[in-house]
Amino acid sequence: MTINVDRRVCFVGDSYVAGVGDPEHRGWVGRLAAESYRAGRPVTAYNLGVRRDTSEDVRRRLPAETANRWVAGCDNRLVVSFGVNDTTEVDAAVRVAPERSVANLQGIADDMAAQRVPLLVVGPPPVADHEQNDRIEALDERLARVVVSYVSVFGALRAERDWMRAVALGDGAHPDGAGYALLTRLVLPAWEDWLGPADG
């Protein structure tokens, strides 16, 4: 007899979570959910990506977002991804200081640990701005030290010509569908390990 687990995954983050730039409107979140279904590990994926959101925004809205979607007795899980907007400069200062970004992720991790909710973090990707990429890379390294289940995608994507070309040809930050497919392949191994074995 097949046992179907009610696995509810909230993906909370920024425009990359929302899949901005993908003409198919799947992004990496939709692609991961599709891969899970094919592998016998179906999930109910709630895409809660918001354009321009920083780590401050994500941490603030996360409790209400998840409370409306998680149910006691289900396999409730959380994936968060942010960082690019934190490193964006406004009036010669980044929107969120690196130490504050780290504190926000640590706070989220502590909250999930207290609720016994598995947490997976996907790091920020590179953009078309070299100076901002230096800031993103430094933040990525700091965020990776906060949680065990952290997927750093920055280095691989910065070296990937197709990603950097798609970002440059787009709005300078977001890739096309092929770019999100690249991002999905980077996240997929950690995602599969994090979800565990197939239902059965």
Backbone as JSON Lines, residues from 0, in Angstrom:
{"i":0,"aa":"M","n":[0.84,-1.19,0.0],"ca":[0.0,0.0,0.0],"c":[0.88,1.25,0.0]}
{"i":1,"aa":"T","n":[0.55,2.2,-0.83],"ca":[1.31,3.45,-0.91],"c":[0.82,4.43,0.14]}
{"i":2,"aa":"I","n":[1.75,4.99,0.86],"ca":[1.42,5.99,1.88],"c":[1.81,7.36,1.34]}
{"i":3,"aa":"N","n":[0.84,8.23,1.21],"ca":[1.11,9.58,0.73],"c":[1.24,10.53,1.91]}
{"i":4,"aa":"V","n":[2.43,11.09,2.07],"ca":[2.7,12.02,3.16],"c":[2.19,13.41,2.78]}
{"i":5,"aa":"D","n":[1.5,14.06,3.71],"ca":[1.06,15.45,3.48],"c":[2.25,16.34,3.8]}
{"i":6,"aa":"R","n":[3.08,16.56,2.79],"ca":[4.33,17.31,2.95],"c":[4.11,18.73,2.44]}
{"i":7,"aa":"R","n":[4.11,19.7,3.34],"ca":[3.83,21.09,2.99],"c":[5.1,21.92,3.13]}
{"i":8,"aa":"V","n":[5.53,22.49,2.02],"ca":[6.77,23.25,2.0],"c":[6.48,24.71,1.64]}
{"i":9,"aa":"C","n":[6.8,25.6,2.55],"ca":[6.68,27.03,2.27],"c":[8.04,27.53,1.76]}
{"i":10,"aa":"F","n":[8.03,28.15,0.6],"ca":[9.22,28.77,0.03],"c":[9.06,30.28,0.23]}
{"i":11,"aa":"V","n":[9.83,30.83,1.13],"ca":[9.69,32.25,1.48],"c":[10.97,32.98,1.09]}
{"i":12,"aa":"G","n":[10.8,34.07,0.33],"ca":[11.99,34.8,-0.09],"c":[11.68,35.94,-1.02]}
{"i":13,"aa":"D","n":[12.59,36.14,-1.95],"ca":[12.55,37.32,-2.82],"c":[12.07,36.98,-4.23]}
{"i":14,"aa":"S","n":[12.47,37.8,-5.2],"ca":[12.01,37.62,-6.57],"c":[12.55,36.37,-7.23]}
{"i":15,"aa":"Y","n":[13.69,35.86,-6.75],"ca":[14.21,34.62,-7.31],"c":[13.32,33.45,-6.9]}
{"i":16,"aa":"V","n":[12.81,33.5,-5.7],"ca":[11.83,32.5,-5.26],"c":[10.57,32.6,-6.11]}
{"i":17,"aa":"A","n":[10.15,33.82,-6.39],"ca":[8.95,34.04,-7.2],"c":[9.15,33.64,-8.66]}
{"i":18,"aa":"G","n":[10.42,33.52,-9.09],"ca":[10.7,33.13,-10.47],"c":[10.59,34.25,-11.47]}
{"i":19,"aa":"V","n":[10.85,35.47,-11.04],"ca":[10.77,36.62,-11.94],"c":[11.74,36.43,-13.1]}
{"i":20,"aa":"G","n":[11.25,36.66,-14.31],"ca":[12.06,36.52,-15.5],"c":[11.82,35.24,-16.27]}
{"i":21,"aa":"D","n":[11.19,34.26,-15.64],"ca":[10.9,32.99,-16.29],"c":[9.59,33.1,-17.08]}
{"i":22,"aa":"P","n":[9.64,33.01,-18.41],"ca":[8.4,33.13,-19.19],"c":[7.41,32.0,-18.92]}
{"i":23,"aa":"E","n":[7.9,30.89,-18.37],"ca":[7.02,29.77,-18.03],"c":[6.44,29.9,-16.63]}
{"i":24,"aa":"H","n":[6.92,30.87,-15.87],"ca":[6.42,31.14,-14.51],"c":[6.58,29.93,-13.59]}
{"i":25,"aa":"R","n":[7.67,29.18,-13.78],"ca":[7.94,28.05,-12.89],"c":[9.09,28.34,-11.94]}
{"i":26,"aa":"G","n":[10.1,29.1,-12.42],"ca":[11.24,29.39,-11.57],"c":[11.9,28.11,-11.07]}
{"i":27,"aa":"W","n":[12.7,28.22,-10.02],"ca":[13.32,27.01,-9.47],"c":[12.39,26.3,-8.5]}
{"i":28,"aa":"V","n":[11.48,27.03,-7.89],"ca":[10.54,26.41,-6.95],"c":[9.6,25.44,-7.67]}
{"i":29,"aa":"G","n":[9.0,25.88,-8.75],"ca":[8.11,25.02,-9.51],"c":[8.83,23.82,-10.08]}
{"i":30,"aa":"R","n":[10.06,24.02,-10.52],"ca":[10.84,22.91,-11.08],"c":[11.2,21.88,-10.01]}
{"i":31,"aa":"L","n":[11.55,22.36,-8.81],"ca":[11.84,21.42,-7.72],"c":[10.61,20.6,-7.36]}
{"i":32,"aa":"A","n":[9.45,21.26,-7.28],"ca":[8.22,20.55,-6.94],"c":[7.9,19.49,-8.0]}
{"i":33,"aa":"A","n":[8.12,19.82,-9.26],"ca":[7.86,18.86,-10.33],"c":[8.81,17.68,-10.24]}
{"i":34,"aa":"E","n":[10.08,17.94,-9.96],"ca":[11.06,16.86,-9.8],"c":[10.68,15.95,-8.64]}
{"i":35,"aa":"S","n":[10.2,16.52,-7.56],"ca":[9.8,15.73,-6.4],"c":[8.64,14.82,-6.74]}
{"i":36,"aa":"Y","n":[7.69,15.34,-7.48],"ca":[6.53,14.52,-7.88],"c":[6.98,13.34,-8.72]}
{"i":37,"aa":"R","n":[7.88,13.58,-9.68],"ca":[8.36,12.5,-10.54],"c":[9.14,11.47,-9.76]}
{"i":38,"aa":"A","n":[9.79,11.91,-8.67],"ca":[10.61,10.99,-7.87],"c":[9.81,10.28,-6.79]}
{"i":39,"aa":"G","n":[8.5,10.51,-6.74],"ca":[7.67,9.84,-5.74],"c":[7.65,10.52,-4.39]}
{"i":40,"aa":"R","n":[8.02,11.79,-4.37],"ca":[8.0,12.57,-3.13],"c":[7.2,13.85,-3.35]}
{"i":41,"aa":"P","n":[5.9,13.73,-3.58],"ca":[5.1,14.92,-3.88],"c":[5.06,15.88,-2.7]}
{"i":42,"aa":"V","n":[5.05,17.16,-3.02],"ca":[4.96,18.2,-1.99],"c":[3.86,19.18,-2.37]}
{"i":43,"aa":"T","n":[3.27,19.78,-1.36],"ca":[2.43,20.95,-1.6],"c":[3.34,22.15,-1.43]}
{"i":44,"aa":"A","n":[3.68,22.79,-2.54],"ca":[4.64,23.89,-2.53],"c":[3.93,25.23,-2.52]}
{"i":45,"aa":"Y","n":[4.18,26.01,-1.5],"ca":[3.62,27.36,-1.41],"c":[4.71,28.36,-1.78]}
{"i":46,"aa":"N","n":[4.57,28.99,-2.95],"ca":[5.56,29.96,-3.38],"c":[5.21,31.32,-2.79]}
{"i":47,"aa":"L","n":[6.06,31.76,-1.87],"ca":[5.83,33.0,-1.13],"c":[6.97,33.99,-1.38]}
{"i":48,"aa":"G","n":[7.39,34.05,-2.64],"ca":[8.42,35.0,-3.02],"c":[7.83,36.37,-3.3]}
{"i":49,"aa":"V","n":[8.5,37.41,-2.83],"ca":[8.04,38.79,-3.02],"c":[9.2,39.63,-3.55]}
{"i":50,"aa":"R","n":[8.96,40.32,-4.65],"ca":[10.01,41.15,-5.24],"c":[10.49,42.22,-4.25]}
{"i":51,"aa":"R","n":[11.78,42.44,-4.27],"ca":[12.48,43.45,-3.46],"c":[12.56,43.09,-1.98]}
{"i":52,"aa":"D","n":[12.08,41.93,-1.59],"ca":[12.14,41.56,-0.18],"c":[13.59,41.34,0.27]}
{"i":53,"aa":"T","n":[13.89,41.84,1.44],"ca":[15.18,41.6,2.09],"c":[14.99,40.55,3.19]}
{"i":54,"aa":"S","n":[16.07,40.22,3.86],"ca":[15.98,39.28,4.98],"c":[15.08,39.84,6.08]}
{"i":55,"aa":"E","n":[15.09,41.16,6.24],"ca":[14.22,41.79,7.24],"c":[12.76,41.54,6.9]}
{"i":56,"aa":"D","n":[12.41,41.72,5.63],"ca":[11.03,41.52,5.19],"c":[10.6,40.07,5.36]}
{"i":57,"aa":"V","n":[11.49,39.17,4.96],"ca":[11.17,37.74,5.05],"c":[10.95,37.34,6.5]}
{"i":58,"aa":"R","n":[11.84,37.74,7.37],"ca":[11.69,37.35,8.78],"c":[10.42,37.93,9.39]}
{"i":59,"aa":"R","n":[10.06,39.14,8.99],"ca":[8.88,39.78,9.57],"c":[7.59,39.08,9.15]}
{"i":60,"aa":"R","n":[7.49,38.71,7.89],"ca":[6.22,38.15,7.42],"c":[6.13,36.63,7.53]}
{"i":61,"aa":"L","n":[7.25,36.0,7.84],"ca":[7.28,34.53,7.85],"c":[6.28,33.89,8.81]}
{"i":62,"aa":"P","n":[6.15,34.34,10.05],"ca":[5.21,33.67,10.96],"c":[3.78,33.64,10.44]}
{"i":63,"aa":"A","n":[3.31,34.76,9.92],"ca":[1.93,34.8,9.42],"c":[1.78,33.97,8.15]}
{"i":64,"aa":"E","n":[2.77,34.01,7.28],"ca":[2.7,33.25,6.03],"c":[2.61,31.75,6.31]}
{"i":65,"aa":"T","n":[3.44,31.27,7.21],"ca":[3.46,29.84,7.47],"c":[2.28,29.39,8.32]}
{"i":66,"aa":"A","n":[1.83,30.23,9.23],"ca":[0.71,29.86,10.11],"c":[-0.55,29.54,9.31]}
{"i":67,"aa":"N","n":[-0.71,30.22,8.18],"ca":[-1.9,30.0,7.35],"c":[-1.79,28.78,6.45]}
{"i":68,"aa":"R","n":[-0.63,28.13,6.43],"ca":[-0.41,27.03,5.49],"c":[0.02,25.73,6.13]}
{"i":69,"aa":"W","n":[0.62,25.79,7.29],"ca":[1.02,24.56,7.98],"c":[-0.11,24.05,8.86]}
{"i":70,"aa":"V","n":[-0.22,22.73,8.95],"ca":[-1.25,22.09,9.76],"c":[-0.59,21.08,10.68]}
{"i":71,"aa":"A","n":[-1.02,21.03,11.92],"ca":[-0.47,20.08,12.88],"c":[-0.64,18.65,12.35]}
{"i":72,"aa":"G","n":[0.39,17.85,12.51],"ca":[0.33,16.48,12.06],"c":[0.86,16.26,10.65]}
{"i":73,"aa":"C","n":[1.09,17.36,9.92],"ca":[1.64,17.26,8.57],"c":[3.17,17.39,8.62]}
{"i":74,"aa":"D","n":[3.81,17.04,7.53],"ca":[5.25,17.23,7.41],"c":[5.49,18.66,6.92]}
{"i":75,"aa":"N","n":[5.5,19.59,7.86],"ca":[5.65,21.0,7.53],"c":[7.13,21.36,7.42]}
{"i":76,"aa":"R","n":[7.49,22.06,6.34],"ca":[8.89,22.39,6.1],"c":[9.01,23.82,5.57]}
{"i":77,"aa":"L","n":[10.24,24.35,5.67],"ca":[10.49,25.72,5.23],"c":[11.76,25.8,4.4]}
{"i":78,"aa":"V","n":[11.65,26.48,3.27],"ca":[12.8,26.85,2.46],"c":[12.84,28.37,2.41]}
{"i":79,"aa":"V","n":[13.97,28.97,2.74],"ca":[14.11,30.42,2.63],"c":[15.27,30.74,1.72]}
{"i":80,"aa":"S","n":[15.15,31.88,1.04],"ca":[16.22,32.34,0.15],"c":[16.14,33.86,0.04]}
{"i":81,"aa":"F","n":[17.24,34.5,0.35],"ca":[17.33,35.96,0.26],"c":[18.78,36.37,0.23]}
{"i":82,"aa":"G","n":[19.03,37.66,0.05],"ca":[20.4,38.16,0.13],"c":[20.75,39.2,-0.91]}
{"i":83,"aa":"V","n":[20.27,39.01,-2.15],"ca":[20.61,39.98,-3.19],"c":[20.09,41.37,-2.83]}
{"i":84,"aa":"N","n":[18.85,41.44,-2.39],"ca":[18.27,42.75,-2.04],"c":[18.93,43.35,-0.81]}
{"i":85,"aa":"D","n":[19.4,42.51,0.09],"ca":[20.13,43.01,1.25],"c":[21.38,43.78,0.81]}
{"i":86,"aa":"T","n":[22.02,43.3,-0.26],"ca":[23.29,43.88,-0.71],"c":[23.12,45.03,-1.69]}
{"i":87,"aa":"T","n":[21.89,45.35,-2.06],"ca":[21.63,46.46,-2.98],"c":[21.88,47.78,-2.27]}
{"i":88,"aa":"E","n":[22.61,48.67,-2.92],"ca":[22.91,49.96,-2.32],"c":[21.83,50.99,-2.62]}
{"i":89,"aa":"V","n":[21.43,51.72,-1.6],"ca":[20.51,52.84,-1.72],"c":[21.13,54.0,-0.95]}
{"i":90,"aa":"D","n":[21.36,55.11,-1.63],"ca":[22.01,56.27,-1.01],"c":[23.35,55.87,-0.39]}
{"i":91,"aa":"A","n":[24.13,55.1,-1.16],"ca":[25.5,54.72,-0.79],"c":[25.59,53.78,0.41]}
{"i":92,"aa":"A","n":[24.49,53.15,0.76],"ca":[24.51,52.17,1.86],"c":[23.67,50.97,1.46]}
{"i":93,"aa":"V","n":[24.1,49.78,1.88],"ca":[23.32,48.58,1.56],"c":[22.0,48.62,2.31]}
{"i":94,"aa":"R","n":[20.98,47.98,1.75],"ca":[19.65,48.03,2.35],"c":[19.64,47.34,3.72]}
{"i":95,"aa":"V","n":[20.4,46.25,3.86],"ca":[20.5,45.56,5.15],"c":[21.98,45.26,5.4]}
{"i":96,"aa":"A","n":[22.48,45.67,6.55],"ca":[23.88,45.41,6.88],"c":[24.12,43.91,6.99]}
{"i":97,"aa":"P","n":[25.31,43.44,6.6],"ca":[25.58,42.0,6.62],"c":[25.33,41.34,7.96]}
{"i":98,"aa":"E","n":[25.73,42.0,9.03],"ca":[25.54,41.4,10.35],"c":[24.05,41.25,10.67]}
{"i":99,"aa":"R","n":[23.25,42.16,10.16],"ca":[21.81,42.07,10.38],"c":[21.21,40.95,9.55]}
{"i":100,"aa":"S","n":[21.7,40.77,8.32],"ca":[21.25,39.66,7.49],"c":[21.53,38.33,8.17]}
{"i":101,"aa":"V","n":[22.72,38.21,8.73],"ca":[23.09,36.99,9.45],"c":[22.18,36.79,10.65]}
{"i":102,"aa":"A","n":[21.92,37.86,11.39],"ca":[21.04,37.77,12.57],"c":[19.63,37.35,12.17]}
{"i":103,"aa":"N","n":[19.16,37.84,11.03],"ca":[17.82,37.46,10.58],"c":[17.75,35.98,10.26]}
{"i":104,"aa":"L","n":[18.77,35.46,9.58],"ca":[18.77,34.03,9.27],"c":[18.9,33.21,10.55]}
{"i":105,"aa":"Q","n":[19.73,33.66,11.48],"ca":[19.87,32.93,12.74],"c":[18.54,32.93,13.5]}
{"i":106,"aa":"G","n":[17.83,34.04,13.47],"ca":[16.54,34.1,14.15],"c":[15.53,33.14,13.53]}
{"i":107,"aa":"I","n":[15.53,33.08,12.2],"ca":[14.63,32.15,11.51],"c":[15.0,30.71,11.87]}
{"i":108,"aa":"A","n":[16.3,30.42,11.85],"ca":[16.75,29.06,12.17],"c":[16.37,28.68,13.6]}
{"i":109,"aa":"D","n":[16.52,29.6,14.53],"ca":[16.17,29.32,15.92],"c":[14.66,29.08,16.07]}
{"i":110,"aa":"D","n":[13.87,29.88,15.38],"ca":[12.42,29.71,15.43],"c":[12.0,28.36,14.87]}
{"i":111,"aa":"M","n":[12.59,27.95,13.75],"ca":[12.24,26.66,13.14],"c":[12.7,25.49,14.02]}
{"i":112,"aa":"A","n":[13.85,25.63,14.64],"ca":[14.32,24.59,15.55],"c":[13.37,24.42,16.73]}
{"i":113,"aa":"A","n":[12.87,25.55,17.25],"ca":[11.94,25.5,18.37],"c":[10.62,24.84,17.97]}
{"i":114,"aa":"Q","n":[10.22,25.0,16.7],"ca":[8.98,24.41,16.2],"c":[9.2,23.03,15.6]}
{"i":115,"aa":"R","n":[10.46,22.6,15.56],"ca":[10.83,21.32,14.95],"c":[10.4,21.25,13.48]}
{"i":116,"aa":"V","n":[10.63,22.35,12.8],"ca":[10.33,22.45,11.37],"c":[11.66,22.4,10.6]}
{"i":117,"aa":"P","n":[11.85,21.41,9.73],"ca":[13.09,21.35,8.94],"c":[13.26,22.58,8.06]}
{"i":118,"aa":"L","n":[14.48,23.1,8.04],"ca":[14.8,24.33,7.31],"c":[15.88,24.06,6.28]}
{"i":119,"aa":"L","n":[15.64,24.54,5.06],"ca":[16.64,24.52,3.99],"c":[16.83,25.95,3.51]}
{"i":120,"aa":"V","n":[18.07,26.36,3.36],"ca":[18.37,27.73,2.92],"c":[19.11,27.67,1.59]}
{"i":121,"aa":"V","n":[18.63,28.45,0.63],"ca":[19.28,28.57,-0.67],"c":[19.91,29.96,-0.75]}
{"i":122,"aa":"G","n":[21.2,30.0,-0.97],"ca":[21.92,31.26,-0.98],"c":[21.61,32.14,-2.17]}
{"i":123,"aa":"P","n":[22.04,33.39,-2.12],"ca":[21.75,34.35,-3.19],"c":[22.61,34.1,-4.43]}
{"i":124,"aa":"P","n":[22.05,34.33,-5.62],"ca":[22.79,34.15,-6.87],"c":[23.49,35.44,-7.3]}
{"i":125,"aa":"P","n":[24.37,35.36,-8.29],"ca":[25.04,36.56,-8.79],"c":[24.15,37.36,-9.74]}
{"i":126,"aa":"V","n":[24.49,38.65,-9.86],"ca":[23.78,39.55,-10.76],"c":[24.79,40.08,-11.79]}
{"i":127,"aa":"A","n":[24.39,41.1,-12.55],"ca":[25.26,41.62,-13.6],"c":[26.17,42.75,-13.12]}
{"i":128,"aa":"D","n":[26.1,43.09,-11.84],"ca":[26.89,44.17,-11.27],"c":[28.08,43.57,-10.5]}
{"i":129,"aa":"H","n":[29.3,43.85,-10.97],"ca":[30.48,43.23,-10.37],"c":[30.68,43.65,-8.91]}
{"i":130,"aa":"E","n":[30.46,44.92,-8.61],"ca":[30.65,45.38,-7.23],"c":[29.62,44.75,-6.31]}
{"i":131,"aa":"Q","n":[28.39,44.66,-6.75],"ca":[27.38,44.02,-5.92],"c":[27.68,42.54,-5.75]}
{"i":132,"aa":"N","n":[28.21,41.91,-6.78],"ca":[28.57,40.5,-6.67],"c":[29.61,40.26,-5.59]}
{"i":133,"aa":"D","n":[30.53,41.18,-5.42],"ca":[31.5,41.05,-4.34],"c":[30.79,41.06,-2.99]}
{"i":134,"aa":"R","n":[29.78,41.9,-2.85],"ca":[29.03,41.96,-1.6],"c":[28.18,40.69,-1.42]}
{"i":135,"aa":"I","n":[27.58,40.23,-2.51],"ca":[26.77,39.01,-2.43],"c":[27.63,37.82,-2.02]}
{"i":136,"aa":"E","n":[28.81,37.71,-2.64],"ca":[29.7,36.6,-2.31],"c":[30.1,36.61,-0.84]}
{"i":137,"aa":"A","n":[30.43,37.78,-0.33],"ca":[30.81,37.88,1.09],"c":[29.65,37.52,2.0]}
{"i":138,"aa":"L","n":[28.45,37.96,1.65],"ca":[27.28,37.64,2.46],"c":[26.97,36.16,2.38]}
{"i":139,"aa":"D","n":[27.07,35.58,1.2],"ca":[26.83,34.16,1.02],"c":[27.72,33.33,1.94]}
{"i":140,"aa":"E","n":[28.98,33.71,2.04],"ca":[29.92,32.99,2.9],"c":[29.52,33.09,4.37]}
{"i":141,"aa":"R","n":[29.02,34.24,4.77],"ca":[28.59,34.42,6.16],"c":[27.31,33.66,6.45]}
{"i":142,"aa":"L","n":[26.36,33.69,5.53],"ca":[25.1,32.99,5.74],"c":[25.32,31.48,5.79]}
{"i":143,"aa":"A","n":[26.25,30.99,5.01],"ca":[26.52,29.54,4.96],"c":[26.99,29.0,6.31]}
{"i":144,"aa":"R","n":[27.54,29.87,7.13],"ca":[28.04,29.44,8.44],"c":[26.94,29.38,9.51]}
{"i":145,"aa":"V","n":[25.74,29.85,9.16],"ca":[24.66,29.91,10.15],"c":[23.93,28.58,10.28]}
{"i":146,"aa":"V","n":[23.66,27.93,9.15],"ca":[22.86,26.7,9.17],"c":[23.59,25.58,8.43]}
{"i":147,"aa":"V","n":[23.27,24.35,8.81],"ca":[23.89,23.18,8.17],"c":[23.3,22.97,6.78]}
{"i":148,"aa":"S","n":[21.99,23.04,6.68],"ca":[21.31,22.78,5.4],"c":[21.29,24.07,4.57]}
{"i":149,"aa":"Y","n":[22.45,24.38,3.99],"ca":[22.62,25.59,3.21],"c":[23.16,25.22,1.84]}
{"i":150,"aa":"V","n":[22.53,25.74,0.8],"ca":[22.96,25.49,-0.57],"c":[23.54,26.77,-1.14]}
{"i":151,"aa":"S","n":[24.84,26.82,-1.31],"ca":[25.48,27.98,-1.92],"c":[25.49,27.78,-3.43]}
{"i":152,"aa":"V","n":[24.89,28.72,-4.15],"ca":[24.82,28.63,-5.61],"c":[25.64,29.73,-6.28]}
{"i":153,"aa":"F","n":[26.14,30.65,-5.52],"ca":[26.78,31.84,-6.08],"c":[27.97,31.49,-6.96]}
{"i":154,"aa":"G","n":[28.92,30.74,-6.43],"ca":[30.15,30.45,-7.17],"c":[29.89,29.73,-8.47]}
{"i":155,"aa":"A","n":[29.05,28.71,-8.42],"ca":[28.76,27.93,-9.62],"c":[28.07,28.76,-10.68]}
{"i":156,"aa":"L","n":[27.12,29.61,-10.26],"ca":[26.4,30.42,-11.23],"c":[27.25,31.56,-11.78]}
{"i":157,"aa":"R","n":[28.14,32.1,-10.96],"ca":[29.02,33.18,-11.45],"c":[29.96,32.65,-12.53]}
{"i":158,"aa":"A","n":[30.3,31.37,-12.43],"ca":[31.18,30.76,-13.43],"c":[30.41,30.21,-14.62]}
{"i":159,"aa":"E","n":[29.1,30.27,-14.55],"ca":[28.24,29.71,-15.6],"c":[27.9,30.81,-16.61]}
{"i":160,"aa":"R","n":[28.45,30.67,-17.81],"ca":[28.26,31.71,-18.83],"c":[26.79,31.91,-19.18]}
{"i":161,"aa":"D","n":[26.03,30.82,-19.23],"ca":[24.63,30.94,-19.62],"c":[23.83,31.75,-18.6]}
{"i":162,"aa":"W","n":[24.14,31.55,-17.31],"ca":[23.45,32.33,-16.27],"c":[23.79,33.81,-16.4]}
{"i":163,"aa":"M","n":[25.09,34.1,-16.45],"ca":[25.52,35.5,-16.47],"c":[25.04,36.19,-17.75]}
{"i":164,"aa":"R","n":[25.01,35.48,-18.84],"ca":[24.52,36.07,-20.09],"c":[23.03,36.37,-20.0]}
{"i":165,"aa":"A","n":[22.26,35.41,-19.45],"ca":[20.81,35.61,-19.33],"c":[20.49,36.78,-18.42]}
{"i":166,"aa":"V","n":[21.23,36.9,-17.34],"ca":[21.01,38.01,-16.4],"c":[21.34,39.35,-17.07]}
{"i":167,"aa":"A","n":[22.46,39.38,-17.81],"ca":[22.86,40.62,-18.48],"c":[21.88,41.03,-19.56]}
{"i":168,"aa":"L","n":[21.33,40.05,-20.26],"ca":[20.37,40.35,-21.33],"c":[18.98,40.69,-20.78]}
{"i":169,"aa":"G","n":[18.73,40.3,-19.54],"ca":[17.45,40.59,-18.92],"c":[17.47,41.94,-18.23]}
{"i":170,"aa":"D","n":[17.08,41.95,-16.97],"ca":[17.02,43.22,-16.23],"c":[18.26,43.47,-15.38]}
{"i":171,"aa":"G","n":[19.28,42.63,-15.57],"ca":[20.5,42.79,-14.8],"c":[20.53,41.98,-13.53]}
{"i":172,"aa":"A","n":[19.42,41.34,-13.21],"ca":[19.35,40.55,-11.97],"c":[18.75,39.17,-12.18]}
{"i":173,"aa":"H","n":[17.72,39.09,-13.03],"ca":[16.97,37.84,-13.14],"c":[17.26,37.1,-14.44]}
{"i":174,"aa":"P","n":[17.34,35.77,-14.39],"ca":[17.59,34.98,-15.58],"c":[16.3,34.66,-16.32]}
{"i":175,"aa":"D","n":[16.43,33.88,-17.38],"ca":[15.27,33.36,-18.09],"c":[14.97,31.94,-17.58]}
{"i":176,"aa":"G","n":[14.11,31.23,-18.27],"ca":[13.76,29.89,-17.83],"c":[14.95,28.95,-17.77]}
{"i":177,"aa":"A","n":[15.84,29.06,-18.78],"ca":[17.03,28.2,-18.79],"c":[17.92,28.49,-17.58]}
{"i":178,"aa":"G","n":[17.99,29.75,-17.19],"ca":[18.77,30.1,-16.01],"c":[18.19,29.48,-14.75]}
{"i":179,"aa":"Y","n":[16.88,29.51,-14.62],"ca":[16.25,28.88,-13.46],"c":[16.43,27.36,-13.47]}
{"i":180,"aa":"A","n":[16.51,26.78,-14.66],"ca":[16.78,25.35,-14.76],"c":[18.18,25.04,-14.22]}
{"i":181,"aa":"L","n":[19.15,25.91,-14.51],"ca":[20.5,25.76,-13.96],"c":[20.47,25.84,-12.44]}
{"i":182,"aa":"L","n":[19.77,26.81,-11.92],"ca":[19.66,26.98,-10.47],"c":[19.0,25.76,-9.84]}
{"i":183,"aa":"T","n":[17.98,25.24,-10.49],"ca":[17.29,24.05,-9.97],"c":[18.25,22.87,-9.86]}
{"i":184,"aa":"R","n":[19.09,22.67,-10.87],"ca":[20.03,21.54,-10.84],"c":[21.03,21.68,-9.7]}
{"i":185,"aa":"L","n":[21.39,22.9,-9.36],"ca":[22.31,23.1,-8.24],"c":[21.65,22.8,-6.9]}
{"i":186,"aa":"V","n":[20.39,23.14,-6.78],"ca":[19.67,22.95,-5.51],"c":[19.19,21.51,-5.34]}
{"i":187,"aa":"L","n":[18.92,20.83,-6.45],"ca":[18.25,19.52,-6.41],"c":[18.9,18.47,-5.51]}
{"i":188,"aa":"P","n":[20.21,18.25,-5.55],"ca":[20.79,17.2,-4.68],"c":[20.54,17.45,-3.19]}
{"i":189,"aa":"A","n":[20.75,18.68,-2.75],"ca":[20.5,19.0,-1.34],"c":[19.03,18.89,-1.01]}
{"i":190,"aa":"W","n":[18.17,19.31,-1.94],"ca":[16.72,19.22,-1.76],"c":[16.3,17.77,-1.57]}
{"i":191,"aa":"E","n":[16.8,16.88,-2.4],"ca":[16.42,15.47,-2.3],"c":[16.88,14.86,-0.99]}
{"i":192,"aa":"D","n":[18.1,15.19,-0.56],"ca":[18.61,14.7,0.73],"c":[17.75,15.23,1.87]}
{"i":193,"aa":"W","n":[17.36,16.46,1.77],"ca":[16.58,17.14,2.82],"c":[15.18,16.54,2.93]}
{"i":194,"aa":"L","n":[14.58,16.21,1.8],"ca":[13.23,15.63,1.82],"c":[13.22,14.2,2.35]}
{"i":195,"aa":"G","n":[14.28,13.48,2.08],"ca":[14.32,12.08,2.53],"c":[13.79,11.14,1.48]}
{"i":196,"aa":"P","n":[13.59,9.86,1.84],"ca":[13.17,8.84,0.88],"c":[11.79,9.07,0.31]}
{"i":197,"aa":"A","n":[11.55,8.43,-0.82],"ca":[10.25,8.54,-1.48],"c":[9.16,7.92,-0.63]}
{"i":198,"aa":"D","n":[7.93,8.37,-0.83],"ca":[6.79,7.81,-0.11],"c":[6.6,6.36,-0.53]}
{"i":199,"aa":"G","n":[6.07,5.57,0.39],"ca":[5.84,4.18,0.02],"c":[5.48,3.34,1.24]}
